[in-house]
Amino acid sequence: MYTTSKGWERIFYLSTWFTQGSSYLVPRAYGVMHRMHHVYSDTEKDPHSPHFFKDVWGMMMHTRNIYNSFVTRKGMPEAQFTKEYLPEWDRLDRFADHFATRIVFGVMYTLVYVLFAPSPWWYLLLPIHFLMGPVQGAIVNWCGHKYGYANYKNGDHSKNSEPWGIFLLGELFQNNHHKQGDNPNFARKWFELDPTFYVMRLMNVVGIIKLKKMVPAAVAAGHPVDKKPTAGKQVAHPVEH
C-alpha cells in the first residue's frame, strides 16, 4: 500500500496512541489480526467474522481474546503473519497499554464533559470515548461483512455499505478492500468515495509517505489477488485499511 520513514512511523505511532487514548490498540497485534482477517476472511480462523456469533458483543469478546494473546505473545499465529515487517515500539506500547494510562485518559475525557457538557444526558457518550477503538472495529467488521452490496465475488461475505462507507472514511467498503487488499483507495464505483485515500495522496505529494504503484491487470482480468502483506516498512491504513 505505502511505505514511510522510521521517523514518520514514530509520529504516526504517537498520534495513534494520543487519538485512541483509553482504547489504544497495539499496532503490531492489530496488524497481525488484520493479516489473518484477509487470509481467513469469514472462516472459523478469521479473528473477527460476524458469521460465527449471535451478536456483536460475542464477536468483540472473541476478537479481544485473540488480540490479547498477540499483545502478550502467548498465543502467536502461523509464521506467515509475522515474518513481514510490523511496526513496533515496545516501550510506548507497554506505557500506552497499561491500565493506569487508560484510566488517566478516561478521567481526562470525563473532565471535559464536567466542564463543557450542557446537560447530564451528554455523559451517555462517555462509554463511546472510553472504547472508541474496539467500537469502531466492531462496526466495520460486523456491518462490513453483513450489510450492503458486493462489487466482487471474493469467496467471503464482505460487503460495501453506502453512504456509511463515506462517513467512516472508506472503512465500510470492505468488499472492495478484500478484493485488492494493497490498494489504498477502497472506492471503486463512481458513487463511492474513500476520503482517507485523498489524505494519503496529499501525504504522498509532500513526501510523508510513498504510495506503491498498483498493478491492476490481474484484477481487471478477474484473477485472484494475493492478499498477503508485501515486504517493506508499511504502516497500515487506520484500523481496517
Secondary structure, 3 states (H helix, E strand, C coil): CEEECHHHHHHHHHHHHHHHHHHCCCHHHHHHHHHHHHHCCCCCCCCCCHHHCCCHHHHHHHHHHHHHHHHCCCCCCCHHHCCCCCCCCHHHHHHHCCHHHHHHHHHHHHHHHHHHCCCHHHHHHHHHHHCHHHHHHHHHHHHCCCCCECCCCCCCCCCECCCHHHHCCCCCEHHHHHHCCCCCCCCCCCCCCCHHHHHHHHHHHHCCEEECCCCCHHHHCCCCCCCCCCCCCCCCCCCCC
